[in-house]
Amino acid sequence: MEAGGLNGPRPFGMYGQSRELLMDIGDLLADGGVVLRSGASSKRQALHTVAEAAAQALGMPENRVMEALLEREALGSTGLGSGVAVPHARLEGVERVTAVFVRLDTPVAYGAVDDRPVDLLFALFAPPRDGAEHLRALAAVSRALRSPEMREQLRQARTTDAIRALFVKDQAPATAA
């Protein structure tokens, strides 16, 4: 991941080479791995929502997922800025990199690099020894969520299917207006 959070030196466009990154991100999303949720009033509650969805998707105890997320957060906030966080953890029993996306109705204080509250959480879970794939997924998610257009579309989408579609849709190159 680049230093500087979501506002790194290279802007991310939604077309061209990014199409493959978005397709890959969609492939990472677990079945039932998109959650629209209100009611989280703290970072811990937001992470609990992530852990709940991930535990169900991964078929493991929620407290185990939550513990792994909290251990990673203790190393430093996964809040990238612009209202986005990418919590992630390595867990025994996970066979491949798997993602869960949570959108909060009300942003929560998260300790992000820009000190802005977070409402979009794209969580990644990887096998303990899957370093390269885990890092590629983190980089792809970070790049995708750097796009102001993508963040706005994620915030405006009304259904879990609409959010999933933003990550998996086959995007054609933009035409000049």
Stockholm file with secondary structure:
# STOCKHOLM 1.0

chainA/1-177         MEAGGLNGPRPFGMYGQSRELLMDIGDLLADGGVVLRSGASSKRQALHTVAEAAAQALGMPENRVMEALLEREALGSTGLGSGVAVPHARLEGVERVTAVFVRLDTPVAYGAVDDRPVDLLFALFAPPRDGAEHLRALAAVSRALRSPEMREQLRQARTTDAIRALFVKDQAPATAA
#=GR chainA/1-177 SS CCTTGGGCSSCCCSSTTHHHHHHHHHHHEEEEEEEEECCCCSHHHHHHHHHHHHHHHHTSCHHHHHHHHHHHHHHSCCEEETTEECCEEECTTCCSCEEEEEEEEEEECCCCTTCCCEEEEEEEEECTTCHHHHHHHHHHHHHHHHCHHHHHHHHHCCSHHHHHHHHHCCCCCCCCC
#=GC SS_cons         CCTTGGGCSSCCCSSTTHHHHHHHHHHHEEEEEEEEECCCCSHHHHHHHHHHHHHHHHTSCHHHHHHHHHHHHHHSCCEEETTEECCEEECTTCCSCEEEEEEEEEEECCCCTTCCCEEEEEEEEECTTCHHHHHHHHHHHHHHHHCHHHHHHHHHCCSHHHHHHHHHCCCCCCCCC
//
